[in-house]
C-alpha cells in the first residue's frame, strides 16, 4: 500500500531494505545505539562500551578440620641433645622426654664419628647407640644409617638425625628436615566464590558473611592481583550475619569498578572446627575503554577521579588536594 504524507502528497514506495526512496527498516539489535547514517540512508548502530552487565549470586562455605594433621615423609623437627657423655650414664633430652642412657665411653678419634658405647667400627657404634636409645625410652624409635642414627618420636612421627663431632665435646644434637604433613580431614580453607569470564570484570554489589570458631579472620580476595576486598579481613561474628563493607579508599576501587580475576574466600591457618559462609551479589561487566570515567573517591586527604585503564585496572587524577570531602577542615 502506498504511503501519503499530507494532502496531495506523492505516493511513496512501501518500506523495504533496498527500494530507492523507501524507508529502511531498523536493523539494529537489542542494546545498541544509533551511531550515524549510512551513504544509502540506512541507520548505523553500535554497542555501548562496558555495558550490558549480568547480575550473578554466589555463596560458599568454609570449615575447620575434624581430624588432626598427620606427619608424612618429612615430619616436624625433633629436638635432641645428649649431655654429659662419659663412662657411665648420659642424659638424652628430646621432644618425647628426658632419658638416661648407660654406656662406656671411648673416644673413636677425630672427624664425624659416633660416640663409642663399647668398641668397634663406626657402623657398630651407630647401631649400639640406636639400641641404647630404644632401650631407654618406649616413646622413641631409633635405627642406624651408616654413621648416623635416625631417631623418631613414635607419638608424632617427628624425626631427627644424630651424629657426633669429636671437636664439639660431649654434646650431641639433632635437627629435622622440614614439614610435609598430610592435610587434616574435612578441612575446607579456600573456596572459589565467583569466576570472572575472560575479558570481563566483577563488580561486587553486596556481600554478607557469618563466621564462628575459626579463631581468625576470613578473607575475600581478587585472585588477579591478590588484592583484598576488605584489607583487614572479616572477623568472627559468633555466627551472626554481617554485611561486608570495603575499606574506605583502600579497596573501594574493586567495589566501585570491578575485580579482574576470580574472587576467593579463604582463611590462612589450619584450625580444628569452626565454619564461615559468604554470600555475594555481583555484576559481570565488559572491561571499559581506556580513559572511561568511573567514580570519584578519596586517596588519603586528596579527592580523586578514577578512570579505567583499558585492561580491567584503574588510574586516578587528583581533583582537589587536601579536600574537605576527605577530612581536611571537617
C-alpha positions in Angstrom: 0.0 0.0 0.0 1.3 3.4 -1.0 2.0 6.0 1.8 0.9 9.6 1.7 2.0 12.5 4.0 -0.3 15.5 3.8 -2.9 16.4 1.3 -1.9 16.0 -2.3 1.4 14.4 -1.4 3.0 12.0 -3.8 2.9 8.2 -3.2 6.0 6.7 -1.5 7.1 3.1 -2.1 6.3 0.6 0.6 9.1 0.1 3.3 11.9 -2.1 2.1 15.6 -2.6 2.8 16.7 -1.8 -0.8 14.0 0.2 -2.6 15.2 3.7 -3.6 13.3 6.3 -1.7 11.8 3.8 0.6 12.0 4.0 4.4 14.6 1.4 5.6 13.8 -0.9 8.5 15.6 -0.7 11.9 18.3 -3.4 11.6 20.0 -2.8 14.9 19.9 -5.3 17.7 18.8 -5.1 21.3 21.0 -2.9 23.5 22.6 -1.0 20.6 22.5 2.8 19.9 22.3 4.8 16.6 25.8 5.9 15.7 25.2 7.6 12.3 23.5 7.4 8.9 25.0 5.4 6.0 25.5 6.7 2.5 22.4 4.8 1.4 20.3 6.5 4.1 20.4 3.5 6.5 20.9 4.0 10.2 24.2 2.8 11.6 24.4 1.0 15.0 27.0 0.3 17.7 27.2 -1.4 21.1 28.0 0.7 24.2 31.5 0.1 25.6 31.4 -1.5 29.0 27.6 -2.0 29.0 25.3 -5.0 29.4 26.1 -6.1 32.9 24.8 -9.5 34.1 23.8 -10.0 37.8 25.1 -13.1 39.5 24.8 -14.6 43.0 27.1 -17.0 44.7 27.5 -18.5 48.2 30.3 -20.7 49.6 31.2 -22.1 53.0 34.5 -22.9 54.8 35.1 -25.2 57.7 37.9 -26.3 60.0 39.1 -29.9 60.1 37.7 -32.7 62.1 40.9 -34.7 62.4 44.4 -33.7 63.1 47.3 -33.4 60.6 49.4 -36.5 60.1 53.2 -36.3 59.7 54.2 -37.8 56.3 57.6 -38.0 54.6 59.3 -35.1 56.3 57.8 -34.6 59.7 58.3 -31.7 62.2 61.7 -31.2 63.8 62.6 -33.5 66.7 65.0 -31.7 69.1 67.6 -34.0 70.7 70.5 -33.2 72.9 72.8 -35.7 74.7 74.7 -34.2 77.6 77.4 -35.5 80.0 78.7 -38.2 77.8 81.3 -40.1 79.8 81.8 -43.6 81.0 78.6 -44.5 82.9 75.4 -42.5 82.1 74.4 -39.8 79.6 71.2 -37.8 79.6 69.2 -37.8 76.4 66.8 -34.9 76.1 64.1 -35.0 73.3 60.7 -33.7 72.5 59.4 -37.0 73.8 61.0 -36.6 77.2 64.3 -36.9 79.1 66.0 -40.3 79.4 69.3 -41.8 80.8 71.5 -43.9 78.7 74.2 -46.0 80.2 77.3 -46.9 78.1 81.1 -47.0 78.2 82.8 -44.0 76.5 85.8 -44.4 74.3 86.9 -41.6 72.0 86.8 -43.1 68.5 89.2 -40.5 67.1 88.8 -37.2 65.1 86.1 -36.5 62.5 82.4 -37.2 62.3 82.1 -40.4 64.3 79.6 -41.8 66.8 80.4 -41.9 70.5 81.5 -45.4 71.3 79.2 -47.4 73.5 81.6 -50.4 73.6 84.1 -50.8 70.9 84.1 -51.5 67.2 83.8 -49.7 63.8 81.7 -46.5 63.5 78.8 -48.5 62.0 78.7 -50.8 65.0 78.9 -47.7 67.3 75.9 -46.2 65.5 73.9 -49.4 65.9 74.8 -49.6 69.6 73.7 -46.0 70.2 70.4 -46.7 68.4 69.8 -49.8 70.6 70.6 -47.8 73.7 68.1 -45.1 72.8 65.4 -47.7 72.0 66.0 -49.4 75.4 65.9 -46.1 77.3 62.5 -44.9 76.0 59.4 -46.5 74.8 58.5 -43.2 73.2 61.4 -43.2 70.8 62.3 -45.3 67.7 65.9 -45.3 66.5 67.9 -47.0 63.8 71.4 -46.6 62.3 72.0 -45.3 58.7 75.8 -45.5 58.0 77.4 -43.2 60.6 74.1 -41.6 61.7 71.2 -42.6 63.9 67.7 -41.6 62.9 65.5 -41.0 66.0 61.7 -40.7 65.8 59.0 -39.6 68.2 56.6 -42.5 68.0 53.6 -40.4 69.0 54.1 -37.6 66.5 56.3 -39.0 63.8 58.8 -36.2 64.3 62.3 -37.2 63.2 65.9 -36.1 63.7 69.4 -37.5 62.9 72.2 -37.7 65.3 76.0 -37.7 64.7 79.0 -36.9 66.9 81.7 -34.4 66.2 84.8 -35.1 68.3 85.7 -31.5 68.3 82.5 -30.4 70.0 82.8 -32.4 73.1 80.1 -34.4 74.8 77.1 -32.6 73.4 75.2 -34.2 70.5 72.2 -32.5 68.9 69.9 -33.4 66.0 67.6 -31.5 63.7 64.6 -32.4 61.5 64.2 -31.8 57.8 61.1 -29.5 57.4 57.4 -30.2 57.4 55.4 -32.2 54.9 52.1 -33.0 56.5 49.1 -35.0 55.3 46.2 -32.4 55.3 43.8 -32.6 58.2 40.5 -34.4 57.5 37.4 -32.5 56.2 39.0 -29.1 56.2 37.8 -26.6 53.6 40.0 -23.5 54.0 39.6 -21.9 50.5 36.7 -21.7 48.0 36.2 -20.0 44.6 33.3 -17.6 45.0 32.9 -16.0 41.6 34.9 -16.8 38.5 35.5 -13.9 36.1 34.8 -14.7 32.4 37.6 -13.8 30.0 37.5 -10.1 29.1 35.1 -9.2 31.9 35.4 -7.7 35.4 33.3 -8.4 38.5 31.7 -5.5 40.4 30.6 -6.6 43.9 27.2 -5.1 44.6 26.5 -6.5 48.1 28.1 -9.2 50.3 27.2 -10.8 53.7 29.0 -13.3 55.8 28.9 -15.2 59.1 31.9 -16.8 60.9 32.4 -18.7 64.1 35.0 -20.8 65.8 37.8 -20.5 63.3 39.9 -18.3 65.6 41.0 -16.0 62.8 39.7 -13.6 60.2 38.3 -14.9 56.8 39.4 -13.1 53.6 37.8 -12.1 50.3 40.4 -11.6 47.6 40.6 -10.7 43.9 42.9 -13.5 42.7 44.1 -11.4 39.8 46.5 -9.3 41.9 45.9 -10.8 45.4 44.2 -7.5 46.4 41.8 -7.9 49.3 38.2 -6.6 49.1 38.5 -5.9 52.8 42.1 -5.2 53.7 41.8 -6.2 57.4 39.8 -9.4 56.8 36.4 -10.3 58.2 36.4 -11.0 62.0 34.4 -13.7 63.9 30.7 -12.8 64.2 29.8 -15.6 66.6 27.6 -17.0 63.8 25.6 -13.7 63.3 25.2 -12.4 59.7 27.2 -9.2 59.0 27.5 -7.1 55.9 30.8 -6.9 54.1 31.9 -3.3 53.5 35.1 -2.2 51.7 37.9 -0.3 53.5 37.4 3.4 52.6 39.9 4.4 49.8 41.9 1.2 50.4 39.8 -1.3 48.4 37.0 0.9 47.2 38.1 0.6 43.5 37.4 -3.1 43.5 33.8 -2.4 44.7 33.1 0.7 42.6 34.5 -0.6 39.3 35.4 -4.3 39.4 37.7 -7.2 40.1 39.7 -8.5 37.2 40.3 -12.0 38.5 38.1 -14.6 40.3 37.1 -13.9 43.8 38.2 -16.3 46.5 37.0 -16.8 50.1 39.6 -18.3 52.5 41.4 -18.4 55.9 45.1 -18.9 56.5 45.9 -21.2 59.4 44.7 -24.8 59.9 42.1 -25.0 62.6 40.0 -27.6 64.5 36.3 -26.9 63.9 34.7 -23.6 63.1 32.9 -22.5 59.9 32.2 -19.5 57.8 29.9 -18.6 54.9 29.7 -15.7 52.5 27.0 -14.6 50.0 27.8 -12.1 47.3 25.7 -10.4 44.6 27.8 -9.0 41.8 27.6 -7.6 38.3 29.7 -9.1 35.4 30.8 -6.2 33.2 32.8 -5.7 30.0 36.2 -4.0 30.5 35.7 -0.3 30.0 37.8 1.5 27.4 40.9 3.4 28.4 40.0 6.8 29.9 36.4 6.0 30.8 35.4 7.9 33.9 34.3 5.5 36.7 33.9 7.3 40.0 35.2 9.8 42.5 36.8 8.9 45.8 39.4 9.9 48.4 43.1 8.9 48.3 44.3 9.9 51.7 43.2 13.6 52.0 43.0 14.1 48.2 39.8 14.0 46.2 40.5 12.0 43.0 38.7 10.8 39.9 39.1 7.2 38.9 39.4 6.1 35.3 39.6 2.8 33.5 43.0 1.8 32.1 41.5 -0.4 29.4 42.8 -3.7 30.9 40.5 -4.0 33.8 42.5 -1.9 36.1 42.2 1.8 37.0 44.3 5.0 37.3 43.4 8.3 39.0 43.9 12.0 38.7 43.7 14.5 41.6 40.6 16.7 41.5 41.4 18.6 44.7 44.4 18.3 47.0 43.6 18.4 50.8 39.9 18.3 50.1 37.2 18.9 52.6 35.4 15.8 51.2 38.3 13.8 52.5 38.6 15.1 56.0 40.5 18.4 55.7 38.9 21.1 57.8 36.0 18.9 58.7 
